[in-house]
Amino acid sequence: MRGVEYRGLTRIEGPVVITERSANVGFNEVVAVYDREEGRRLGRVVDISGDWTAIQIFGSTTGLSADEARVEFLGKPMELRVGPGLLGRVFNGLGEPIDGYGNILSSVCLDVNGLPINPYARTYPRDFIQTGISAIDGMNTLIRGQKLPIFSGNGLPHNRLAAQIVRQAKILSGGQCENGSSYGGNSEAGAEQFVVVFCAMGVKYDVARFFLDDFEKSGVLANVVVFLSLADAPSLERLVAPRCALTAAEYLAYDRNMHVLVVMTDMTNYCEALREVSSIRGEVPSRKGYPGYLYSDLASLYERAGKIEGSSGSITQLPILTMPSDDISHPIPDLSGYITEGQIVLDRELFQRGVYPPVAGLPSLSRLMKDGIGKNMTREDHKDVSSQLFAAYSKVRQVRNLSSIIGEEELSEHDKKYLKFGEKFEQVFLTQGEYENRSIDRTLDLGWQVLATIPKEDLLRINQEFIGKYMVFA
């Protein structure tokens, strides 16, 4: 029976309170807990047994009395109010406005838990997104509707890279290259802009401030919805924040037919909160103490990205996660790599050498790249240039390892050319300014420029027709 209050709690364990089970209580149902000192505190049902119900409080249980507390089951899941006034607003991790402008003027409330997109309803992602960053556009292309995480480490410029992508990302269609050939990636006419949903989980205030200031300076703030769950927020709020953000994204994409770019940082903080909550609930831990359902929990977030049949909108995800100790085999990046369609890996060695963005050439990949490049999408030589750059840079790594053993002087002239290629690739192709926005045409031309460093007979992955058409040998 809804609206009935139950007095007293069986016990209090950190942010979790246990009460005798009420009839018809549902998992993830919102609960109001009342006490004399703090008044009303919200929580949600996290576990149900035959005799009791576990409720996790959004916030602290300090001062809560087991004898005096009253519990009311509200009979509904946690919801987010959405409407046309969503853009330009700032919310906390629970979806409550914190920008001083009051609630959204709308009667539409959506369940934040949502559901992954039904595979049968999905439309295969194919549209090229130009980020203006050569390391991504040229070799790890982002596709509309894709989920492509950034694997980073503490101190690396993942936030700067994400902000640059937000500023520059465009869906381009129907253009012409400077050389006259037709393709879909270099025409500003018809370019479609993204609206952005930004979600911060467990980050420090200065990180959140960096993004907000960058959005404001670049003029995109009016097209951004922000959800902030900072480092001093309760663990449970970090678990709810990305679900609120994705609910807002789904409304904008599938109800308002917009192209939405969702940036979520830092997924490592989300997983740490999940581990903390799991430990409090007494669950059996799995790898490195994380719960055994970490994979399915991450999938419930990542699989809410994509395009669906019958809607012109789309959700493209750009989650950011910091790898503990730069370990790409850690459970968080490891499981994320299985669920998502590739990854952008930032390299500490490149960063220390002054390369920005320090995108690692070999570990990074985009599994949907092949479906969004080529003639009529980017440029006819895109696939060949990308493949040859990967192959040549792989050879560079081998030559550098050999050089560290026998010395550069002992290398053959052929190997020395690859050392020169590696230096030019990193300094000319990878390195670009934080506010430098390169077209795909410019990116591919730079690719040809650095490939001219290696012998022509080594260009085995490139169609001979393209060599004569695009390359000018030094």
N, C-alpha and C positions, 0 to 999 in steps of 0.2 A: 504493500500500500504506500503510495507516494505521498510525501508531505508529512509523514509521521517521524518524529524525532525519537531517537533511542538514547537513553541516558547511560553514561558510564563506558569506560574502555577497559578491556581485559588487561592490556599492557601497552607500554610505549617503548619502542626500540629505535632510537635515533629519529629519523624523519618518518618512520613507519609506525602506525598505531594499529592495534588489533582490537576488533570488537566482535560481539556475537553476530553471527550471520543474520541478515534480514532476508525475508522472502523476496524472490525476483530481483536480486542484486545482479548487475551485469559487469563483466570485465571491462575495465577502462571507464566505468561510470564515474561522473563527477560527484563528489561528496563535500558537504559543508560541515565543518566541525566548529562548534561554538564553545567558548569559555569566557570567564568573567574578565580576564585581563586583556587579551588581544581581540576579543570579539569573534568575528567570523574568519575562519581559515579554510581555504579550499584544498582539496586533495583529489586523488582518483584511486579507484579500486585496482590493486595490482595482483591480488591473489585471492582465491576463494576456496574454502574447504566446506565440508559438510557441517561444521560447527562454528566456523569463524570467518571473518573477512579481514584481509590486510589492506590498509589504506595508506598511501604515501602522500604526505602533506607537501604542498607547494610552499616551501619555506621552512622555518624552524619550529620545533615543538617545544621550545623553551617556555616554561611557565604553564604548560598544559597539564591539567590535573586529570588523572584517570577516573577519579570518582565524580568530579564535577562536570566533565566535558559532556556535550550533547552532540549526537551525530545525526545528520539528515542526508539520506540518499536522494539525489535530485532527479534520478530517472532518465538521464541523458548523458551522452558522451561530451567531451570537451569540444566546444565549437568556436569558430572564428567568424566574426561579423564582416561581411564583404559587401562591396558596392562600388559605384563609379568613382567615389572619392578616395579609393585605396591608394592610388599613386601619390607619391610625395609625402607619405606618412611614416612615422617612426613608432614602433611598438616594442614592448618588452618580450621576453621569451614565451609568455603565456598569451600573447596576442592582445594585450591591453595597451591603449595609446599612451605614450609617455612624452609626446611633443607639445602638450598643452592645448591641443585643438579639439579635445573631446572625442566622443565615439563617432564611428562612421554612421552617416545618416542613411541607414538601410535596414530592412527587416529580414534580409537574407543571412542566415547563419549556416555554416557548413561544418560537418564533422572533421576535425583536424587529423584524425587517424587515417582517413582516406584508404585507398586501395591501389595496388600496382595496376598498371594498364593491362587490360586483357590482351594477350598476344594476338588474338583473332581480330581485334579492333585496331591494331597498330598499322600505321603506314610506314613503309621502310624509309629511313632517313637517307636523303640524297643531295640536299641543297648545300652548296659550299658556303661556309661562313668565312669572310675575310677578316682576320684579326689585326692585320697590319704588321704582324711579327713573323719574320722570315722563317725562324726555326719551327714555327707551328704551321704556317700556311704552306711552306715548301715541302716539309718532310713529315709532319704529323697533323694533317689537315683536320680541322674541326668541322663537323657536319651538323646541320640543324636537326635537333631532336636527339643528339648524342649526349652521352654522359662521359666526360673526359676529365678525370681528376688530375690535380697537380700534386705530385709526390715531392715533398721538400724536406728541409731539415731546419733546426733552430738557427736563426741568424741569416738564412738565405732570403733573397728578395721575392718570395712568393706573393706577398701582399702587393708589391709594386707591379708585378706581372699581371695579377688578377685585375688590378685597377686599370692597367693599360688595356687589357682585353675588353673590359666594360666600356671604356671610352671609345674604342675604335671598332668594335665588332659590328659588321654589317652583312646582311644577306644581299648579294649582288646578282643581278640577272640581266641577260641579253646585252652584251657589250661587244666591243671590238678592241683587239690588241693594237698596240702602236704599230705593229708590222702589218696590220690589216686583216689578220685571221679572226674569225668569229669565235667567241666563247662567252661564258657567263660570269666572269669574275672581275672585270676591271671597269665596269661602267657605273659611275656614280648615279646616273639617271636610273630611276627605278630601284635604287637601294632602299632596303627596308631596315629600319632601326629596331633594336631590341628595347623592351622595357626590362628593368632589372629588379629581381628580388634578391636582396642581400641579407644573409643570416649569419650572425656572429655567435659562436657558442664557446663560452669560457675564455674569451680573449680579454686582454687587458684593455683598459680604457683608451690608451694611446693608439692601439690598433684600430679600434672602432672609430676614434676621432679622425685617424688618417683617411679611412674610407669615406666618411661623411664629408670631410673637407675636400677630398678629391672629387667626389660627386658634385659638390657645390661649385668648385672652381671650373670644372669642365662643362657645366651647364646641364648635366643629366639628372640632377637631383629631383626635378619634377617628374621624372619617369622612373623613379626608384621607390620600392617599398622596402623598409629596413626593419629587421627584427634583431634586437640586441639582448643577448643573455650573457652578461659579462662575468668575469672571473669570480666576483663576489656573490653571484646568484646561486640559489640552491641547485643541487645536482639534477633534480627532477626537471627543473625548468630548462636545462640544457637538452634534455630528451624530448621535450615538447616543442622547443623553438623550431627545429627543422621541419616538423610536421605542420606547424602554423605557416611557415614560409612556403612550403610546397602546396598547401591548401590555397593560399593567396595566388600562387603561380597557376594552379589549375583553373581557378576562377578567371584570371586574366587571359589565359590561353584558350580555354575551351568554351567559356561563356562570352568573352569579349573579343575572341579571335585575334589575339595579339601574339607576337613572338616574344617569349620570355626567356631571359638568361638568368639562371639561379646560381648564385655564388654562395657557397657554404664554407665557412672557416671557423674553427678548425675541427675536422672530423675526428682527430685524435682526442680532443677534449670531450667530444660526444661519447666516444667509446670508453674513455676513462670514467665518465659519469655512469655509463651502463654497467661497468665492472663494479663500481662502488655500490650501486643500487642492488646488483645481483648478490654482492657479499652481504649486505644488510639483510636480504631476504633468506640468507642461508643456503643459496643454490650451490650445487657442485661445480667448481671452476673447471675450465678447460685450459687451452694453451695460454701460458703466462697470466693465469688468473682471470682471463676474460670468460664470460659465460659461453656455454656451448652453442647458444642460439645467436652469437654475434653475426654470423654469416646471413642468416635469414632476417635479422633485424636491419642490417645495412641494406639488404636487398629490398626491404619494404620501403626504404627511402629512395634508393637509386632507381628502382624500377618505376617510379612515378614520373620519369622523364620520357619524352618522346612525342610523336605525332599520332593522332587518331583519325580514323576515317570519318569524314563528314564535318571536320573542323579545319579551318585554315590556320589556326593557331598552333603553337608548338612550345615545348619546354626543353631547353638545352641546359644541362647541368654542368657546373664547373666546381666540384668539391675540392677543397684544399685540405691536405693532411700532412702533418709534420711527422716524419719517420723517426721514432726513438733511436738515437745513436746512428742515424743515417742508415738503418738496417731495412732494406727493401723486402727482406723475408719475414719481418715482424708481422704478427697476425693482422694488424689493421691494413697496411698496404697490400699484403698478400691476398686477403679476402676481397678487398676493394678491386684488385686487379682481375679477379675471377668474374666479378659482377659487371664491371664497367667495360666500355669498348676502347680500352687502351689506357695510356697514362702519359703525362708530361713529367719527366723526372729532372729535377734541378741538381746540378753537379757542384759539389763544394770546391773541387780543384779548379774548375773553370771560374767560379766566383772569386777565388783567391787570386787568380791571374787577371782580374779586372774585366772579365767577359760578362756583359749584360745583354739579354737574359741568359743565365748560365744553364741552358737547356742541354742535357746530356744527349749526345747524338745517337748512341746505340741503344740504351735501355728505353728510350721514349718511343712510343708508337701510337698510331690511330688505326684501329681495326676497321673503321668504316671509310677510311681515306679513299680506297680504290673505287668506291661508289659515288664519290663526290668530286672527282677530278677528271681531266681529259677534255677532249674537244667538246664544245658547246657548254662546258661547265667551268673550267679554268683555262687551260691551254693544252694543245695537243701533245706538247713535249713534257708536260708536268710529271707524268708517271715515270718516264725514262730518266729525267734529270734527278728526281728524288731517289730512285733505285741506285743510280750511279754514285750519287753523293754518299749514300749509306755504305756502298761497297768500298769506295775509296777511303772513307774515314775509318772503316774497319781495318783496312790495310795500314793506315797511319798508326793505329794503336799497336799493331804488330811491330812495325818499324821502330816506334818509340821504345818498346820493350827491348828490342834487340840492341838499340843504340845505348840504352842504359847499361848493357852488359859489356859490349865490345867498344863503345865509344863512337861518336858520330863520324870521326875521321875514317874509320874502317868500313863505313857503309858504302855500298855501290852507288853509282850515280843515279841509277833507277830509284833506289830507296831514298836518296837525298831529295829527289823530286817530290816524293810523297811527304817527307817532312815539311817541305815548303808548302805543299798543298794543305797540310793540316793546319799550319800557321795561318795561311790565307783564309781557309774555311772558317776558322774561329774568329779572326779579326775583321773579316769583310762580310761574310755571310751571316754568322751568328750574332755578332756584336752590332747593336743599334741603339740609338738614344731612346730614353724612356718615353719621349713624346714624338718619336719618329714613326710615322704611319706609312708603311710600304705597301704599294699595290702588289697583287700577285704577279703582274707583269714584271715589276721591278725585282721582286724576289727571284723569279726564274732567270732573269738576265744576270743577276749576281751569281746564281748557281752556275751558269755557263762561264762566267768570268773566272771563278775559282777552278772549274774543271779544266780550263785551258792550261793549268799548271802541270797536269800530268800528261804523259805521252798519249797521242791520239790512238795508238793501237790498243791502249788499255780501256778505251771507252766501249766495252763489250756489251753494256746494257742499254745503249742508246741506238736508236734507229739511225742508219747512215744518212737518211734523208734529212733528219733534224740537225745532224752535225753540220751539213752544208748550209742549212737554212738559218741556224741561230748562233753558231759559234764563230767567233773571230779569234784565231790563234795568235798568240803573242809572237 
